[in-house]
Amino acid sequence: MSRKKNLEKNLEMKLNKSKAAFKKAQRFMPGGVNSPVRAFKSVGGTPLFISSGKGSKIYDIDGNSYIDYVLSWGPLILGHAPRTVVSAIKKAAENGTSYGAPTKLETELAEMVIQAYPSMEKVRMVNSGTEATMSAIRAARAFTGRDKIIKFEGCYHGHADGLLVKAGSGAMTLGVPDSPGVPEGYALNTITLPYNDIKTFKSMIKKQWKKIACVIVEPVAGNMGCVLPVPGFLETLRKETLRSGIVLIFDEVMTGFRVAFGGAQQQFKIKPDLTCLGKVIGGGMPVGAYGGKEEIMSRISPEGPVYQAGTLSGNPIAMTAGIATLKTLAKKDTYKKLKASGDALEKGLKAAAKRARVKVRFYRAGTMFCTYFTDREVVDFNSAKTADTEKFAGYFLGMLKRGINIAPSQFESGFISLAHTSKDIDKTVRAAYEAMKE
Ligand SMILES: *Cc1c(COP(=O)(O)O)cnc(C)c1O
């Protein structure tokens, strides 16, 4: 029996209820889930069915508890069920869940966002990160009168058709659909380039700039693990797009309020034309936002002709959760505390790997991080793919068995919350050493 199978078997013994729940779920929903990565396909085993979360921990329906580094894939920077957010939501719900009419809450959250992101002069609330990027690209196309977009391999910007396009063979050729159901016509307008490759980007701009509406990028890539921008990469994107009248979109759905209160644009001191937000700004409720330069945002309906709408956009519950979350984050020393946790985890995990004699590369921006099972420097999708996913699967199951929940894929970021204590981190590091040794 392979090592992976063995571990899986160990796990299943205490996951009977999750196993039964998953079986039933698969009868009614594709793959038994509402978002693919939740199904644990890349690591094997049964996904945990969760009954509750509190602070740094989640509890499954079999009664097991785990220190959680998934945190709903990023939003829960305060941890699970923070008292301030939960009580604000309860109070708001008493007044009704949605009116389809303006409330002062929307302006309050918009003002907070704009204060934290000076590049955003106006902002529109939507319901997800996918909606934010899709709408920002529409605005960029309308503003420039051009059709093509540039994105980078390994970056994820949600599941809109035009964004599910991967690079064709050879960096300069046309893109190809990355999912059945995406018409080839979409691929014609999406150029996919390697992340952190300044030279290829420059030559593409030189050739095609007249046709390019926007460049969209994760300023720290969090959807192929965690890949930091090399010095000069973001600066080059800014310089070249300014020169060519191309809209630069920072997709900060993951990095926003995560790598710093003002996102990656604050950390790297670069002002994009448009910014997409999501995850943290919703405080665990479905929220996204896009915004930026007044001259672009004034084209959005009803001020301008670019159509974009939403029945539940800016609803009072979601706005309330976002406001309560950002208020807590804005307090003094919050990010200092988060950084200290990040530093401790980084130091501990690196030492654990060394002691267990396992070759890993660890990357981190604030409280998002990834441990790659490779000895190669990871700077883009190709180098990320050198990671040993079998080894990762073993590590994942070994951690789970020891009460640590990390993302069930090598190519996802982990997250730390304000609720994670130094005791949590010590326990995690000990578990990591044992899991790696195994
Ligand atoms: C999560 C994510 C999205 C998509 O957001 P959803 O709310 O899942 O639609 C887009 N861009 C980035 C960078 C993300 O991390």
The ligand as an SDF file (V2000), in Angstrom:
LIG
                    3D

 15 15  0  0  0  0  0  0  0  0999 V2000
  -10.4490   34.4860   -5.1190 C   0  0  0  0  0  0  0  0  0  0  0  0
   -9.9430   35.3270   -6.2240 C   0  0  0  0  0  0  0  0  0  0  0  0
  -10.7760   35.7850   -7.2540 C   0  0  0  0  0  0  0  0  0  0  0  0
  -12.2020   35.3130   -7.4020 C   0  0  0  0  0  0  0  0  0  0  0  0
  -12.9990   35.7190   -6.3530 O   0  0  0  0  0  0  0  0  0  0  0  0
  -14.4050   34.9570   -6.1060 P   0  0  0  0  0  0  0  0  0  0  0  0
  -15.0130   35.7190   -4.9940 O   0  0  0  0  0  0  0  0  0  0  0  0
  -14.0570   33.5540   -5.7750 O   0  0  0  0  0  0  0  0  0  0  0  0
  -15.1740   35.0570   -7.3690 O   0  0  0  0  0  0  0  0  0  0  0  0
  -10.2600   36.6500   -8.1760 C   0  0  0  0  0  0  0  0  0  0  0  0
   -8.9860   37.0620   -8.1130 N   0  0  0  0  0  0  0  0  0  0  0  0
   -8.1480   36.6470   -7.1420 C   0  0  0  0  0  0  0  0  0  0  0  0
   -6.7480   37.1520   -7.1070 C   0  0  0  0  0  0  0  0  0  0  0  0
   -8.5950   35.7580   -6.1770 C   0  0  0  0  0  0  0  0  0  0  0  0
   -7.7380   35.3170   -5.2470 O   0  0  0  0  0  0  0  0  0  0  0  0
  1  2  1  0
  2  3  1  0
  2 14  2  0
  3  4  1  0
  3 10  2  0
  4  5  1  0
  5  6  1  0
  6  7  2  0
  6  8  1  0
  6  9  1  0
 10 11  1  0
 11 12  2  0
 12 13  1  0
 12 14  1  0
 14 15  1  0
M  END
$$$$
